[in-house]
């Protein structure tokens, strides 16, 4: 699965907003400059973020944007979904019984990619803007159980032959 620039830029901008909007609203031009993102592109993204009620706009002199709720309550998955970025690793356009092949059957790896998409969504749903700002992700990764890594396979398990 590849996350497009739309999703990445939306998350980058929201983290920037969370970092700088403590005292006053933040202008999109300031975010654009700091994050090196086109202002017109940010305007499009923030229109979607506003419709999803993730940000609030403040008009007038000194106006800009604020988070609609605390950064600890704003999940990365919400941001990505708000800008219409699907969190899916399959090539199927529909969920359920319809598959990714011309005859509408599922390919052999469909369930694998579908579960990967589910895991990505669960991970992004567990991460808040505050987690990103406070750099808690590196600590979470370091604390991950050793059994999650491929090198932690049981010594009793035979290695698969490579042909």
C-alpha positions in Angstrom: 0.0 0.0 0.0 1.2 3.4 -0.8 -0.1 6.5 1.0 -0.4 9.4 -1.4 0.9 12.9 -0.8 -2.7 14.0 0.0 -2.7 11.9 3.2 0.9 12.6 4.1 0.5 16.3 3.7 -2.7 16.5 5.6 -1.1 14.7 8.6 2.0 16.9 8.3 -0.1 20.1 8.3 -2.3 18.9 11.2 0.8 18.1 13.3 2.2 21.6 12.5 -1.1 23.1 13.4 -1.2 21.2 16.7 2.3 22.4 17.5 1.8 26.1 16.7 -1.9 26.8 17.5 -1.4 27.0 21.3 -1.8 30.8 21.6 -3.4 31.9 18.4 -4.8 30.6 15.1 -2.3 29.5 12.5 -2.4 30.8 9.0 -2.2 28.3 6.1 0.7 30.3 4.6 2.7 29.8 7.7 2.1 26.0 7.6 2.9 26.0 3.9 6.2 27.7 4.5 7.3 25.5 7.4 6.2 22.3 5.8 7.1 23.2 2.2 3.6 22.4 0.9 1.8 24.4 -1.8 -0.6 26.9 -0.2 -3.3 26.1 -2.8 -3.0 22.4 -2.0 -3.3 23.1 1.7 -6.4 25.2 1.1 -8.0 22.2 -0.6 -7.0 19.8 2.2 -8.2 22.2 4.9 -11.5 22.6 3.3 -12.0 18.8 3.7 -10.6 18.9 7.2 -13.0 21.6 8.1 -16.0 19.7 6.7 -14.8 16.7 8.8 -14.8 19.0 11.8 -11.2 18.4 12.6 -10.3 22.0 12.3 -12.0 25.4 12.9 -11.4 28.5 10.9 -11.0 31.9 12.5 -11.8 34.9 10.3 -10.4 38.4 10.4 -7.0 39.9 11.2 -4.9 37.3 13.0 -7.2 34.6 11.8 -6.3 31.2 10.6 -7.0 27.7 11.8 -7.2 25.8 15.1 -7.7 22.2 16.0 -11.4 21.5 16.6 -10.5 19.3 19.6 -7.3 18.6 21.6 -4.5 16.9 19.8 -4.7 13.9 22.1 -8.3 13.3 20.8 -7.4 13.6 17.1 -6.4 10.3 15.5 -4.2 10.1 12.4 -6.7 7.8 10.7 -9.4 10.5 10.9 -7.2 12.9 9.1 -6.4 10.5 6.3 -10.0 9.5 5.9 -11.1 13.2 5.9 -9.0 13.9 2.8 -10.6 10.9 1.1 -7.5 8.7 1.4 -8.6 5.1 1.5 -6.7 2.9 3.9 -6.7 -0.2 1.8 -4.0 -2.5 0.5 -6.2 -4.5 -1.9 -6.7 -3.5 -5.5 -10.4 -4.2 -5.1 -12.8 -1.3 -5.5 -15.6 -2.8 -3.4 -15.6 -4.7 -0.2 -17.3 -8.0 0.5 -17.9 -10.8 -1.9 -16.8 -8.9 -5.0 -13.1 -9.5 -5.8 -10.3 -7.9 -7.6 -10.2 -10.2 -10.7 -12.1 -9.7 -13.9 -14.5 -12.5 -13.1 -15.2 -10.7 -9.7 -13.5 -13.5 -7.7 -10.8 -12.8 -5.1 -7.2 -13.3 -6.0 -5.2 -15.7 -3.9 -3.6 -13.0 -1.8 -6.8 -10.9 -1.4 -7.2 -11.8 2.3 -3.5 -11.1 3.0 -3.8 -7.5 1.6 -7.2 -6.9 3.2 -5.8 -7.8 6.6 -2.8 -5.6 6.0 -5.1 -2.7 5.3 -7.0 -3.5 8.5 -3.8 -3.6 10.5 -2.7 -0.2 9.0 -6.1 1.3 9.9 -5.9 -0.1 13.4 -2.4 1.3 13.9 -3.3 4.8 12.5 -6.4 4.7 14.7 -4.2 4.2 17.7 -2.0 7.2 17.0 -3.0 10.7 17.9 -1.5 14.0 16.9 -0.2 14.3 20.5 1.6 11.0 20.1 3.4 12.3 17.0 4.2 15.7 18.6 5.5 14.0 21.7 7.5 11.5 19.6 5.9 8.6 21.4 6.0 6.4 18.3 9.7 5.5 18.6 9.1 4.4 22.2 6.1 2.3 21.1 8.1 0.6 18.4 11.0 -0.1 20.8 8.5 -1.6 23.3 6.9 -3.9 20.6 7.1 -7.6 21.6 10.1 -9.4 20.2 7.8 -12.1 18.8 6.5 -9.5 16.3 9.8 -9.5 14.5 10.8 -12.1 11.9 14.1 -12.7 13.7 12.3 -13.8 16.8 11.0 -17.1 15.2 11.2 -20.1 17.5 14.3 -22.2 17.2 12.0 -25.2 17.0 10.4 -24.0 13.9 12.0 -25.2 10.7 13.1 -22.6 8.2 11.3 -22.5 4.9 13.3 -23.7 2.0 14.0 -21.1 -0.6 14.0 -22.3 -4.2 
